[in-house]
Amino acid sequence: MHANTYDYIVVGSGPAGSVMAKILSDDGATSVLLLEAGANNDADPLVQDPNANLYRHFPEYFWNEGPSIPQKGTKGRDFPLTGGRTAGGGSSVNGEMYVRPTPFILERWAKIAGPQWSLAEATKRFIELENYLGESNSPDVRGTEGLLHIRQNHPTTPALVDKMTVAFEHSTGLRAIGDYNDPATPIGPFRSWQLYQKPDGQRASASVSFLEPAMAEASTGSRRLDVRFESTAVKILFDGTRAVGVRFIERGEQREAVASKKVIVCAGIHSAKLLLVSGVGPEHELAEAGVALVADNQHVGRHLADDAYVGAVLSVNPDDIAELAENDANAKIHGGAFLPSPEGKGEPNERAIQIMATGATTQALYLSVLCVNPESRGTLKIQSADPLKSMLGDFGFLTDERDVKTLMAALRTYIAPMAEKMGELDAAYSLVAPAPEVLADDGKLEDYVRTSFIHTYHDQCSVRMGAEAGAAVNGWGEVYGVEDLVVADASIIPYHMDGNTSACAYLIGCTIAKHLVEG
């Protein structure tokens, strides 16, 4: 083994890690080591092509932690513990949807974790990050000079999307919105999704957007950034309770690197695992796993959250399907809505339901219905001190009955009426699943929700930030109980993100990196 010393070590090259590594090394003097467990697959057509089917979790791009424990709330089914294991992390394999957190959720974060998460501060960061290629009623809150390409799909609305949008307007009483990422318009149906894509439709991952230009500068000597691919972090090294480095396996060889300032973990669902195998976590669990205790932090691996997600199916007009690809070959998704609680609960402009037209064939239109403020929570635990052994993951899906009732209400209150209105616009459209007899029966509809539940891979909150009594890290990602160890990714989200998670990961990486630079 040999030791190399850097100012900072960053673990993980996803949205948070890539932004973190770039910002920390921007001054040309600060040295940064970025460790990425996967390979650099940026040039792979399956990664570049927005229409490639990566949901089969090909091993060259994904972690393989195996299945979760059987989920009681979903009739005993299990779900993969996985995520992007490649340059760019999840941003290289996800559905490319760009969704900022709303003012409601940001103000909740700010109350428990600090003003850096307020709407005003978050908007500044997003403006710095974005290169937005789309329309907005509030262009002053959108960025156009950042490195992160955001394309608005379906610039000319196809018939299917228009019919669905009008049907949502008529059935909900909410008028269509143009830019769901405008803080003034977080609720309503819309015709265009915002995607991480360049103007030509090619995927704009964290690696392509931030790492590639930074690595090019590093190759000329103008930036002190060392990016190591196929390098899996297996342990954080401590001197007492101070994080001083990382042990990692690089292409089969064990190595160590030293951080003179901080170790920063941006490993997504694996962040909790890395802390646990390194001795930071609940004392009794670490003792059972045979891990020497560094710091008793009861909230590492707790509060794991993910969307509650069920599907619906409509019959279609085949002519509308043929038009979709001609209209925008890289659109990926075809219209949707962010809607308030179908049960009449919550605050004004609080998102509760996200609806996406995620699939369209000549036989069917597939809608995804997500509860984006779920109550169910799970845990992540380690089985032993072996860092390569799979975690015990319990997502806790649908263990809180309130999530089941919310999805049932969404199907009855939003999907069925929308389908009826869509059928009035075009008789080819009608609701196929859930069937009328299922919608009419509480027991059958609950069974439908539990058996057709889908995992979104929007894992978050397992190293949540906030006050020490209820969180694992503070508002700057600093881990309680130790020094010079920071977690900066979606795992530190304190309250469930009300939409897709990658925009939050970029926000977190950028906010904490700038704080470290500014000292």
N, C-alpha and C positions, 0 to 999 in steps of 0.2 A: 504494500500500500504506500501511497505518497500523499502528502498534504499540500494543498494549494490554498492561499489566503486571498480572500476578496473582501470588499466592504460589505456587500450583501450577497446572500444566497437566496434565490427564489425557486421554489419547488412548484412546477406545473406551468405549462405554456398556454392555458386556456385564455378566455377573455381578460380575466383579472391579471394573470401572470404575465401575459405578453405586454399589456399596458404598463404594468408595474416595472418590468425589466427595462422597457424603453425609457420611461420617465426617469427612473433612477440613474440611468447611464447617459442621459441627454447632455450633461455638462462636459462630457468627454474626459473627465478626470476620475469619476467614481467607478469603481470596478464592480461588476455584477456577474455572478454565475447563475445561469438559468438551467435547471435540470428538467428534462422532459422524458418520461418513461417510454414514450412511443417514438416512432421514426418520423422523419420529415416526408410526409406524403402530399405536399402541396401541389405537386405536378401530376398526381394520379387523377385520371379522368373521373373516377368514382367520387373523388372529393370535390373536384372542380365543377362537375355537372350538377346543377341544382335539381335535376329530375332523377338522379340516381337513387336507387332504393338501398339505403344504408340501414334500414330498420331491422335487418337480419343480424346485426351486430357481428360483422365480419371480424375475426380475431386480429387482423392486421391494423384495425382502427380502434378497437374497443378493449377496455378492461374486461376480464372474465373472472369476476369474484364468485360466480355461481349464482344460485337462486337465493332469494330471501327465505325466511322461514315461512311455512304455509300461513296465509292470511285468513284469519277467522272471518273477517268482514266481507271476504270475497269467495265464500264457500270453499276455503281451503286451498285456493290457488296460490302459487308462488310467482314472484316476478324477479327479473334479473337485477343484480347489483352491478351496474355497469355505467360507463360513461366514455367520453372520447379519450383514447390513448394514442395520441398522434400530435404532430405539431398543430397548435391551435386548439387542442383539447376538444371540448364539446362543440365549439364554433365551426369545426371542420366536418361535423357529422350530423348537426341538428337540422331542424326544419326551417332555419333562417329567419324566423319571425322576430322583428324588432319591436319590443313593447316596453316603454318606459313605465316605471312605477307612477301611480297617480298622486296628486296632492294629498288625498286622504291618507294613503299609506306612508308617504314621506313624513308627514307631520306626526304620525304615530311613532315612526322611528326616531324623529328628532326629540320627542319628549323623553325618551328613555336612553338615547345614545348620543345626543348632542346636536347642536345647530348645524354641523357639517352635513347632516342628512335632511335638512329642511328643503322645501320646494325651491327656494331662491338659490341655495348653494348647489343643489343637484342640477338645476337648469343650467347654471354656468358650466358645470362639468360636461353635460351632454352637448352643449353648444361647441365646446372645445373639441369633443370627440367626433362629432358628426360631419359627414359630407352628404347632406340630405338632398336627394334628387326627387322632389315631389312638391305637392301643393300644400299650403296651410293658410288658415285664416289669420294665424299669428306668426308670421315669418320671423319675428324678432326672438322667438323662443326656440328656433331651429338653427342648427349649425350648418354651414355650407363650405367650410374650409378645413375641416378635420380629416383624419385619415380613414375614418370608418364610413365606407360607402353604404348608403341606405337608399334603396330604390322603391318607389311606389308602384305596385303591380297593377295590371289592367288599366293603363292610362285612358283607354277607351272602354267604357263599360260593356261587357258582353250581356246578352239577353238573360242568361241564367242568373247572373249576379244582380242585374237590375230587378228581375222579378222577385228574387229573394229579399233584396233590400226594401222594396216597396211593400212586400208582404209583412216584413218585420215592422215597418212604420205603421201600417194599418192595424196590426194585431197588438202592438205594444203602446201605441200612441206617442212613441219617441221618434223625432225626426232624424233623418240620416245625418251623419257627421262626415266631414272630409278628412280630418286628421285626428285620429284617436290619441296621438301622442302630444297634442296640444293640451296643456293643463286645463284649459277652459272647456274642453269637450271630451271628457273621459268616458261618457256614457252614450250609447246609441248604436244603431246599425251603420255599416259603412260598406263602400264598394271596393276599396283598395286596401290591401295589406302592405305593410312596409317590411322589406326584406333586406337581409345582409347580402346585397348583390351589387356588382359593378354595373355600369350602364348596359353592358352586353349580356347581363344575366349571370355571369360567372360568380361563383361563391366568393364573398369577401370575408374570409375568416380572420380571426385574431392574428394568426400567423402571417397571412398574406398582407394584412393591413398594417401591422405594427412590427412584427419580427423581421420579415424579409428586408425592409429598408434599413432597420437597425443593424442587422447582420451584415448588410452590404457596407455600411459605414465602419463597422468593426473590422472588416477585412482590409480596410485602407489604413487602419490605425487611428481613426478620428473618434472612435468610441471604444470604451473598455468593457465590452460585453462578450462573455464566453457562453455560448449556447451548446449544451451537451444533449444530444438526442440518444435514445435507447439507454437512458440513465435513470434508474429507478431509485428514488430516495427510500431508504429502509429504516433510518433512525435519525432523530435529532440528537446531537451531541451536546451535553451540558457540562459546565464547570460549576458544581453546586446547583443553583437554580438559574444560572445564566446560560442561555443558548449560545453556543460558540461554533457550531458547525453542523455538517450533515454527513452521514455515511450513506453511500449509494453504490449500486451495482451498475457498472457501465460495460455493456456488451460482455457480460459474464464475469467481469473482474470487480472485486470490492475495492472501493476507494473512499477517501475522506477529503472534505474541503472545510476550510475554516472561514468563518464570517467575523470580521472585526467589529461590525456594527450590529446587524440583525440577520436572523433567519426568518424568511417570509414564506408561509405555506399557502399556496394557491391551487390546491389539489382537488377541489370540489368534494365529492362524496368521500374521497380518500383522506381529506384533511383530518377528520376525527380519528381515523385509524392511525395515521402517522403520529399524532399526539399521544394516542393510547399506547402504542408499542414503544414509545419513547419515555413513558413514565408519567405522563400528564393526563389525569383523568380521575374518575371515582376510585378512591383508595381500595375499597373492598373488591371491586371488579379487577383491578390491576393485580391485587394479591392472588385472586383465584386464577388469573392467567399466567402467574409466575413472572410478572414484570416488576422490576425494582421501582419504587415510588420516587419521583422527583417532586411532584406537587399534586396535592389532593384537589382536583377541580371537578366538582360533582356534575357539571353541566356539559362536559365533553361527551359527545355521542347521544345526548338527550335531545328532545324536542324536534326530532326529524319530521319534516313535513313535505307534502307533495299535493298536487291538485287531486281533487276527486273528479273522475272523468268517465263518462259513459257515451255511447254512440246512438245515433238515430239514422234511419234510412228512408229516403223518398224515391218514388219512381220519377222518371225524367222524360223530357222531350229530347230525343236523340239529335235533333237539329241543333239544339243549344249546346250539346256536348261537342259536336264537331266544330262549333265556333270558338270554343275555349282555347284550343291550341293555336288556332290561327290568330286569335286576338293577342295572346301573350304566351309564348311557348315555355317561358320560365316562371310563370305565375305561382306555381306550387299550390296555392290555396285560392279559393274563389268566393270572396265575400265573407262577412261575418258580423258579429255584434259583441259589444260589451254591455251587459245589462245589470240593473240593480237586483236586489233580492226578490225572487219570485214569491216569497212569503210575506213581503211588505216589511221586512226588518231592515236594520242598518241605518246608516247616515246618508244624507243627500250626496249624490255623486260617488257613493261607495260601490265599486264593482263587486258583484257576487258571481256572475255567470259570464263565461266567455264561450262564444259559439263560432265555429270555423267550418267551412265547407272544405274538408280535407281530401275528399276523393270524388271523382266524377267519371262514370263510365256510361256507355249507352244503355245500361240496365238500371243504374242507380246513382243517386247522389248521397254521399255519406257526410253526415254532420257530426262534429265533435262537440260535446257539451261538457264544459268544465266548471266545476265549483272552484273559484279562485280565492276563496277565504275559508278553507276547510278547518274544522275543529280537531280532526283526528291527528294523533301524533305517534311517532315510533321511536326506535332506538337503534344505534349502531354499537356493537360490542366486538371485542377481539376474543379469539378462542385460546390464544397462547401468546408467548413472547415472540413467536416466529412471525416476522413481518410479511412473509410471503403466503401465510395461511389465510384463507378466506375469512372475511368478517361474518358475524351473525347479524344479519340485517332484518329488522322488523319494521316495515313501513307503517304498520298500524292502520292500513287502509280501511275506511268505513267502520272503524271501531266506535266512532262517535255517531250515534243515531241521527244527530242533526245533519250530518253530511248526506246521509241516505235520503232524508226528508227533503233536503234542498234540491237534490238531483231529481227526485220524483216530482217536486213542484215545478222545476224548470221544464221537464218534459211536458207536463200538463199545461203550464201557464204560458210558455214561450214556444215550444216546438210544435205542438199540435195545432194551436191557433195560427201560427205562421204557415204551416203546411196547408191548412184549410184556405187561407187567403191566397197562397200561391196557386192552389188549385182553381180558385176563381179567376185568376189571371191567365192560367193555362191549364186546361183539364188534364194534361199529361202528368201533372204533378199531384202526388198524394202520399200520405204517410204510410209506409210499409211496416216499419218497426220503430217503436213498440206498436203492436196492433191495437185496434180500438178496445178489444176485450181485455187487453193487458192494462191499458190506460185507465179503464173503468174500475179495476180491482186493485185495492191497496196491496194485498199479498202478492199478486202476480207482478205488479209493477216493482215492488221492492226486490223480488227475485230477479227481475230483468236487470235492475241496476247492479245488484251484487254479482250476477253471473256474467254480465257484459262489461264489467269495469275494466278500464285500460290504464296502463302506467304511462305517465307523460315524461318521466325522467327529469322532472323539475325539482330535484332534491335540494332541500335548503334547511336552514335553522339548526343543524346538528352541532354547530359551534357558535350558537347565537350570541349577538352582542347586546349589551345593556348594563344595568347595575349588577355588581358582583353577586348579590344574593340570588339573582335569577338568570345569570348568563355565564358563558365561558370566557368571553373577551369583552373589553371595554369598547367605547365608540370609535376607537382608532384601530381595532383589531388586535390590541395587545392582550396576550393571554394572561389571565389572572393566575397568580401563584408563582410565576417565573418572570425572568427579565429577558429582553431582547428577542422575544419570540412573538411574531405577528401572524395572524391568519387573515387573509384578504381574498375572499371569494364568496360565492352564494351561500356557503355553509354558515356565514355569520349574519345572514338576514335575520332580524329579530322577530318580525311579524311577516307571515306568508306574503310573498310578492303577488300582486293582483294582476298577473299576466305572465307571459313567458319570461324566463329568468336571466337570459344572457345579457340584456341591457343593464340589469342590476349588477351583474358581475363586472362589466366594464366600468360602471359608476363606482363600485367599491374599489377596484384596482386603481383607478385614476385618483379618487379622493384620498386614499391612504398614501399612495405614492407621493402626491404633492405635499401632503403633510410631512412626510419623512424628508423630502427635499428642502422644505422651508424651515424644518427644524423646530 
